[in-house]
Amino acid sequence: MPQEAETVYLNDLKIHRENGWSLFGLKQSLQKQGKEVSDIEKRLAKAWSHADITLQTSRY
């Protein structure tokens, strides 16, 4: 399932560039697959830098 989630989040990011919710979900799916997430973490930090809530789960 993490591979399918990765595809879903990557497709969403093509439409909604740098969407924090999708970046968070992508990060989670990559972590579950044992893949590198440092680039995604940087993008997520930038995208979420002005948010007033802390992400705990993705929202798709």
C-alpha positions as CSV (number, residue, x, y, z in Angstrom):
1,M,0.0,0.0,0.0
2,P,2.8,2.6,0.6
3,Q,3.8,2.3,-3.1
4,E,0.2,3.1,-4.1
5,A,0.1,6.0,-1.6
6,E,3.3,7.4,-3.1
7,T,1.8,7.4,-6.5
8,V,-1.4,9.1,-5.3
9,Y,0.6,11.9,-3.5
10,L,3.0,12.4,-6.4
11,N,0.0,12.8,-8.8
12,D,-1.6,15.3,-6.4
13,L,1.6,17.3,-6.1
14,K,1.5,17.7,-9.9
15,I,-1.8,19.5,-9.6
16,H,-1.3,21.1,-6.2
17,R,2.4,22.0,-6.1
18,E,4.0,22.0,-2.7
19,N,0.8,21.2,-0.9
20,G,1.8,20.5,2.7
21,W,-0.8,17.8,3.3
22,S,0.4,15.9,0.2
23,L,4.1,16.4,1.1
24,F,3.4,15.0,4.5
25,G,1.6,11.9,3.1
26,L,4.4,11.4,0.6
27,K,7.0,11.6,3.3
28,Q,5.1,8.9,5.3
29,S,4.7,6.6,2.3
30,L,8.4,6.9,1.5
31,Q,9.4,6.2,5.1
32,K,7.4,3.1,5.1
33,Q,9.2,1.9,2.0
34,G,12.6,2.7,3.5
35,K,13.3,5.5,1.0
36,E,15.1,8.7,1.5
37,V,12.9,11.6,2.7
38,S,15.4,14.5,3.4
39,D,14.4,16.4,0.2
40,I,10.7,15.9,1.0
41,E,11.3,17.1,4.6
42,K,12.9,20.3,3.3
43,R,10.0,20.9,0.9
44,L,7.5,20.2,3.7
45,A,9.2,22.6,6.1
46,K,9.1,25.4,3.5
47,A,5.5,24.7,2.5
48,W,4.3,24.5,6.1
49,S,6.5,27.3,7.6
50,H,3.5,29.7,8.1
51,A,1.0,27.1,9.2
52,D,-0.7,27.5,12.6
53,I,-1.2,23.7,13.2
54,T,1.1,20.7,13.5
55,L,0.6,17.9,11.0
56,Q,0.0,14.5,12.5
57,T,-1.6,12.8,9.5
58,S,-2.1,13.5,5.8
59,R,-5.4,14.7,4.4
60,Y,-6.2,13.5,0.9
